[in-house]
Amino acid sequence: MHAVLVPVYLLLITPITSSWWAAGSQVVMDPHSICKKSRKIKGKMSEICRTDSPLLDEISKGVKQGHDECQYQFRYRRWNCTASKRSMKKVLLRDTRETGFVNALTAAGVAYAITRACTMNVLTDCSCNKNVKRMKKGDKRTSNAMNLPESKWQWTGCGDNINYGIKVSKDFMDSRYKKMSDMKTIVKLHNYAAGRMAIKKHMRSDCKCHGLSGSCALRTCWRKMPTFREVGNRLKEHFDGAAKVIAGNDGNSFIPDGDTIKPPNREDLVYSEESPKFCTPNSTVGSLGTQGRECNATSQGEEGCDILCCGRGHTTIKKKAYGNCNCEFIWCCEVKCQTCLLENEISTCL
């Protein structure tokens, strides 16, 4: 069996009893093992498991990509998206803003990895997205919009097949929840979709001109995904503005928790439980506390000692190490530096 071990949030796709295990202090996942060990998998997820296709390898890469991006985006927060089992498991059992962010990034990571694998021809069941449009000569509206001369040209190319990536992400992550209508499931599926929308709604066009003397008689264009860092940045913005919701009267939807709150759209993240402060260790909510975390004594942001240390204070020590100094740019094109003994201040939360 080909095993791929990556940090994960198994709660997203399979029951905890058959899916969570620890390698040291880390929570890990191997989709191949999940498919072999779980007996209750049905529907689209079951189809992926039965074929034991390379899709599982790409799904693993996507989950890891989502987790790595979560750790980057939360690197200065009190809860820093740790993969520690005793923390991640408890966070995912709740329905806080942090839960929604992890869910959204994971769904986005899987869709992103599958789409990229299609474009690179790693997967045989899909291909890049081919979109061809022929425009008539003298189409001023189209020529002006594309900044092209009024001549016959063709829109063609081979772009990222994001629709296939989203389909696989939904088949593997959403299908087992389709008949469930509890509040946590509704919120979970919304945040999954929001994660994927952070890719699809922000695809961009890359183009290349062809023709004699740069005439651009033929323009080759393709649709391309944003970088995953851009996806992470966008979802982090939605995390900061996430909307608290409560169950709707129909039992199959949610509504904003408050009269003046704008109803969240498809790209917004939502949650139904307030987040713990994550200041001190609390196994019930998955908080490891911030004692011993490095902080910035001069910053007023979330990485600053005042916020990260929760008002408990911090200690600062000075460390000396050799590094580059007195660097000088020499035309052209070289940078020369001296080696100096530098003193750095490191602050740590009490």
C-alpha positions as CSV (number, residue, x, y, z in Angstrom):
1,M,0.0,0.0,0.0
2,H,1.3,3.4,-1.0
3,A,0.9,5.6,2.1
4,V,0.9,9.4,2.2
5,L,1.0,10.8,5.7
6,V,-0.1,14.4,6.1
7,P,-1.5,16.6,8.9
8,V,-5.3,16.5,8.7
9,Y,-8.7,17.2,10.0
10,L,-10.2,13.8,9.7
11,L,-13.4,15.0,11.2
12,L,-14.0,16.6,7.8
13,I,-14.5,13.4,6.0
14,T,-14.7,10.3,8.1
15,P,-15.8,9.3,11.7
16,I,-13.2,10.0,14.3
17,T,-13.2,6.5,15.7
18,S,-12.0,5.0,12.4
19,S,-9.8,7.8,11.1
20,W,-7.8,9.7,13.8
21,W,-4.5,8.4,15.0
22,A,-1.2,9.9,16.2
23,A,2.3,9.9,14.9
24,G,4.1,11.3,17.9
25,S,2.0,14.3,18.8
26,Q,0.8,15.0,15.3
27,V,-2.6,14.1,13.8
28,V,-2.1,12.4,10.5
29,M,-4.1,11.0,7.6
30,D,-3.6,8.6,4.8
31,P,-6.7,8.6,2.5
32,H,-5.7,5.1,1.2
33,S,-6.0,3.7,4.8
34,I,-9.2,5.6,5.4
35,C,-10.8,4.0,2.4
36,K,-9.6,0.5,3.4
37,K,-10.5,0.7,7.0
38,S,-13.9,2.5,7.0
39,R,-16.9,0.3,6.2
40,K,-19.5,3.1,6.2
41,I,-18.3,5.1,3.1
42,K,-21.0,5.5,0.5
43,G,-21.8,7.5,-2.6
44,K,-19.2,9.5,-4.5
45,M,-16.5,9.1,-1.8
46,S,-17.0,5.3,-2.1
47,E,-16.4,5.5,-5.8
48,I,-13.1,7.3,-5.3
49,C,-12.1,4.8,-2.6
50,R,-13.0,1.7,-4.8
51,T,-10.8,2.7,-7.6
52,D,-7.9,3.5,-5.3
53,S,-6.9,6.0,-8.0
54,P,-4.1,8.7,-8.0
55,L,-6.9,11.1,-6.9
56,L,-6.2,10.0,-3.3
57,D,-2.6,11.1,-3.6
58,E,-3.7,14.5,-4.9
59,I,-6.3,14.8,-2.1
60,S,-3.6,14.2,0.4
61,K,-1.4,16.9,-1.1
62,G,-4.4,19.3,-1.1
63,V,-5.1,18.6,2.6
64,K,-1.5,19.3,3.4
65,Q,-1.4,22.4,1.4
66,G,-4.5,23.7,3.2
67,H,-2.9,22.9,6.6
68,D,0.4,24.5,5.7
69,E,-1.4,27.7,4.5
70,C,-3.5,27.7,7.7
71,Q,-0.3,27.6,9.8
72,Y,1.1,30.5,7.8
73,Q,-2.0,32.6,8.1
74,F,-2.3,31.9,11.8
75,R,1.4,32.0,12.7
76,Y,0.8,35.1,14.9
77,R,-2.5,34.1,16.4
78,R,-3.1,32.6,19.8
79,W,-4.3,29.4,18.2
80,N,-1.8,28.9,15.4
81,C,-3.4,26.0,13.5
82,T,-1.3,23.5,15.3
83,A,-1.6,19.9,14.1
84,S,-1.4,18.6,17.6
85,K,-4.1,16.0,18.0
86,R,-5.3,17.2,21.4
87,S,-5.8,20.7,19.9
88,M,-7.0,20.2,16.3
89,K,-9.5,17.5,17.2
90,K,-11.2,19.7,19.8
91,V,-11.2,22.8,17.6
92,L,-12.9,20.8,14.7
93,L,-15.5,19.4,17.1
94,R,-16.7,22.9,17.7
95,D,-18.2,25.5,15.3
96,T,-16.1,28.6,15.8
97,R,-14.4,31.0,13.3
98,E,-11.3,28.9,13.5
99,T,-13.2,25.7,12.6
100,G,-14.7,27.5,9.6
101,F,-11.3,28.7,8.4
102,V,-9.7,25.3,8.6
103,N,-12.7,23.7,6.8
104,A,-12.6,26.3,4.0
105,L,-8.8,26.1,3.5
106,T,-9.0,22.3,3.4
107,A,-11.7,22.2,0.8
108,A,-9.8,24.8,-1.2
109,G,-6.6,22.9,-0.9
110,V,-8.1,19.7,-2.3
111,A,-9.8,21.5,-5.2
112,Y,-6.5,23.3,-5.9
113,A,-4.4,20.2,-5.9
114,I,-6.8,18.3,-8.1
115,T,-7.0,21.2,-10.6
116,R,-3.3,21.5,-10.8
117,A,-2.8,17.8,-11.3
118,C,-5.2,18.0,-14.3
119,T,-3.3,20.8,-15.8
120,M,0.0,19.0,-15.4
121,N,-1.6,15.8,-16.9
122,V,-0.9,13.9,-13.7
123,L,-4.4,12.5,-13.6
124,T,-5.7,10.6,-16.6
125,D,-9.5,11.1,-15.9
126,C,-9.3,14.8,-16.6
127,S,-7.5,17.4,-18.7
128,C,-6.9,21.1,-18.8
129,N,-9.9,23.2,-19.6
130,K,-10.1,24.0,-23.4
131,N,-12.2,27.0,-24.3
132,V,-12.3,28.2,-27.9
133,K,-14.2,31.2,-29.2
134,R,-14.0,32.6,-32.7
135,M,-14.6,36.3,-33.1
136,K,-15.7,37.9,-36.3
137,K,-13.6,40.5,-38.1
138,G,-14.4,44.0,-37.1
139,D,-15.9,43.1,-33.7
140,K,-15.1,46.5,-32.2
141,R,-16.6,45.7,-28.8
142,T,-14.4,42.6,-28.3
143,S,-11.3,44.1,-29.9
144,N,-11.5,47.2,-27.7
145,A,-12.1,45.2,-24.6
146,M,-9.0,43.1,-25.3
147,N,-7.0,46.0,-26.6
148,L,-6.7,44.3,-30.0
149,P,-6.7,45.7,-33.5
150,E,-9.9,45.2,-35.5
151,S,-8.9,42.0,-37.1
152,K,-9.9,38.4,-37.0
153,W,-8.6,36.6,-34.0
154,Q,-9.3,33.5,-32.0
155,W,-9.6,32.9,-28.2
156,T,-8.1,29.5,-27.5
157,G,-5.8,27.9,-25.1
158,C,-5.7,25.3,-22.3
159,G,-6.5,26.5,-18.8
160,D,-6.9,25.2,-15.3
161,N,-9.9,22.9,-15.0
162,I,-11.2,24.3,-11.8
163,N,-14.7,22.8,-12.3
164,Y,-13.2,19.3,-12.1
165,G,-11.2,20.2,-9.0
166,I,-14.2,21.5,-7.3
167,K,-16.2,18.4,-8.3
168,V,-13.7,16.0,-6.7
169,S,-13.4,18.1,-3.6
170,K,-17.2,18.0,-3.2
171,D,-17.4,14.3,-4.0
172,F,-14.8,13.4,-1.3
173,M,-15.6,15.9,1.4
174,D,-19.3,16.8,1.0
175,S,-21.1,13.8,-0.2
176,R,-21.4,12.0,3.2
177,Y,-23.2,15.0,4.6
178,K,-25.8,15.6,1.9
179,K,-28.7,14.1,3.9
180,M,-27.8,15.8,7.2
181,S,-29.4,19.1,8.2
182,D,-28.1,19.9,11.6
183,M,-26.6,23.3,12.2
184,K,-23.0,22.3,12.3
185,T,-23.3,20.4,9.0
186,I,-25.0,23.3,7.3
187,V,-22.3,25.7,8.4
188,K,-19.5,23.2,7.5
189,L,-20.8,22.7,3.9
190,H,-21.2,26.5,3.5
191,N,-17.5,27.0,4.6
192,Y,-16.3,24.2,2.3
193,A,-18.1,26.0,-0.6
194,A,-16.6,29.4,0.4
195,G,-13.1,27.9,0.3
196,R,-13.6,26.7,-3.2
197,M,-15.2,30.0,-4.3
198,A,-12.0,31.7,-3.1
199,I,-10.4,30.0,-6.1
200,K,-13.1,29.9,-8.7
201,K,-14.3,33.5,-8.4
202,H,-10.8,34.9,-8.7
203,M,-9.5,33.0,-11.7
204,R,-7.6,35.2,-14.1
205,S,-6.7,35.2,-17.8
206,D,-3.2,34.8,-19.2
207,C,-2.8,35.6,-22.9
208,K,-0.2,35.5,-25.5
209,C,-0.2,37.2,-29.0
210,H,0.7,35.5,-32.2
211,G,1.1,37.1,-35.7
212,L,3.5,38.8,-38.0
213,S,5.4,41.7,-36.5
214,G,3.4,41.4,-33.3
215,S,0.1,42.0,-35.0
216,C,-1.7,39.8,-32.5
217,A,-3.9,38.3,-35.3
218,L,-4.2,35.3,-33.0
219,R,-4.4,35.6,-29.3
220,T,-4.0,32.5,-27.1
221,C,-5.6,32.8,-23.7
222,W,-6.2,30.5,-20.8
223,R,-7.8,30.7,-17.4
224,K,-5.4,30.3,-14.5
225,M,-5.9,29.8,-10.8
226,P,-4.6,32.5,-8.4
227,T,-1.6,31.4,-6.2
228,F,-2.6,29.5,-3.1
229,R,-1.1,32.2,-1.0
230,E,-3.7,34.6,-2.6
231,V,-6.4,32.1,-1.7
232,G,-5.2,32.0,1.9
233,N,-5.0,35.7,2.1
234,R,-8.5,36.1,0.8
235,L,-9.9,33.5,3.2
236,K,-8.0,35.2,6.1
237,E,-9.9,38.4,5.2
238,H,-13.2,36.5,5.3
239,F,-12.1,34.9,8.7
240,D,-11.6,38.4,10.1
241,G,-15.1,39.4,8.9
242,A,-16.8,36.1,9.5
243,A,-20.5,36.3,10.4
244,K,-22.1,34.6,13.4
245,V,-25.3,32.7,12.4
246,I,-28.1,30.8,14.0
247,A,-30.4,28.1,12.7
248,G,-33.2,29.3,10.3
249,N,-36.9,28.5,10.9
250,D,-36.9,25.9,8.1
251,G,-34.2,23.8,9.8
252,N,-32.2,23.6,6.6
253,S,-30.5,27.0,6.6
254,F,-29.1,29.7,8.8
255,I,-29.7,33.4,9.4
256,P,-27.5,36.2,10.8
257,D,-27.3,36.3,14.6
258,G,-28.4,39.9,14.9
259,D,-30.8,42.4,13.3
260,T,-28.3,44.6,11.7
261,I,-25.9,42.0,10.3
262,K,-25.8,41.7,6.5
263,P,-26.7,38.1,5.3
264,P,-23.4,36.4,4.4
265,N,-22.9,35.6,0.7
266,R,-21.3,32.5,-0.8
267,E,-17.8,33.7,-0.2
268,D,-18.2,34.7,3.4
269,L,-17.2,32.4,6.3
270,V,-19.7,31.7,9.0
271,Y,-19.8,30.2,12.5
272,S,-22.3,29.6,15.3
273,E,-20.1,29.4,18.4
274,E,-17.9,32.1,20.0
275,S,-14.2,31.3,20.0
276,P,-12.3,30.6,23.2
277,K,-9.6,33.0,24.1
278,F,-6.8,30.4,23.7
279,C,-4.8,32.2,26.4
280,T,-4.2,29.3,28.8
281,P,-4.2,25.5,28.3
282,N,-7.7,24.0,28.2
283,S,-8.1,20.5,26.9
284,T,-11.9,20.9,26.6
285,V,-11.6,23.5,23.8
286,G,-8.2,22.5,22.4
287,S,-6.3,25.4,23.7
288,L,-2.6,24.9,24.3
289,G,-2.1,28.4,25.7
290,T,0.4,31.0,24.6
291,Q,3.0,30.5,27.4
292,G,6.5,30.4,25.8
293,R,5.4,31.7,22.4
294,E,7.7,34.3,20.8
295,C,6.1,37.7,20.4
296,N,7.0,41.2,19.1
297,A,7.4,43.6,21.9
298,T,7.0,46.7,19.7
299,S,4.0,45.6,17.6
300,Q,0.4,46.5,18.3
301,G,-0.9,43.7,16.1
302,E,-1.9,40.2,16.8
303,E,1.8,39.2,17.0
304,G,2.5,41.8,19.6
305,C,3.3,40.8,23.1
306,D,0.3,42.6,24.6
307,I,-2.2,40.6,22.5
308,L,-0.4,37.3,22.1
309,C,0.5,37.1,25.8
310,C,-3.1,37.9,26.9
311,G,-1.9,40.7,29.2
312,R,0.3,38.3,31.3
313,G,3.5,40.1,30.3
314,H,6.6,38.8,28.6
315,T,10.3,38.3,29.1
316,T,13.0,39.6,26.8
317,I,16.5,38.2,26.4
318,K,19.4,39.2,24.2
319,K,21.1,36.8,21.9
320,K,24.2,37.3,19.9
321,A,24.9,35.7,16.5
322,Y,27.0,36.3,13.5
323,G,25.3,37.7,10.4
324,N,25.6,40.0,7.4
325,C,26.1,43.7,8.0
326,N,27.3,46.9,6.2
327,C,26.1,45.5,2.9
328,E,27.0,47.4,-0.3
329,F,25.6,47.2,-3.8
330,I,28.4,47.0,-6.4
331,W,27.5,47.9,-10.0
332,C,26.6,45.6,-11.7
333,C,25.3,43.2,-10.1
334,E,26.7,42.2,-6.8
335,V,26.1,42.8,-3.1
336,K,29.0,42.5,-0.7
337,C,28.5,42.3,3.0
338,Q,30.7,42.2,6.1
339,T,30.2,39.6,8.8
340,C,29.4,41.1,12.2
341,L,28.4,39.9,15.6
342,L,24.8,41.0,15.9
343,E,22.7,41.3,19.0
344,N,19.0,40.4,18.8
345,E,16.2,40.8,21.4
346,I,13.8,37.9,21.7
347,S,10.6,38.3,23.6
348,T,8.6,35.4,25.0
349,C,5.2,35.2,26.6
350,L,5.0,34.5,30.4
